[in-house]
Amino acid sequence: MLNPSMRLKSTVVTVLHWWALIAFALFGAFKVWHLFWLMPLAVFVPIMVMSAQIEASLTTNTPGIFTKTFAVLAIAVGLLLYFS
């Protein structure tokens, strides 16, 4: 994670997820206080995905990282909506 381009990609993906989560909260999909655990999750998941891609020697493009992390965050939000 010392590579500046990797940090930028991770930051871009995290910010995109944050805006999506804020939009869901504002439109009433879930309560705003759930952002306290969803926002940190949106920070760590892209870092873990990028680390796995680097170890597997896969390309680390921003749309690919966003798609893979979206799947994990969608499961978390889906479980939140199902159980709340």
Order of alpha helices (4+ residues) and beta strands (2+ residues): alpha-alpha-alpha
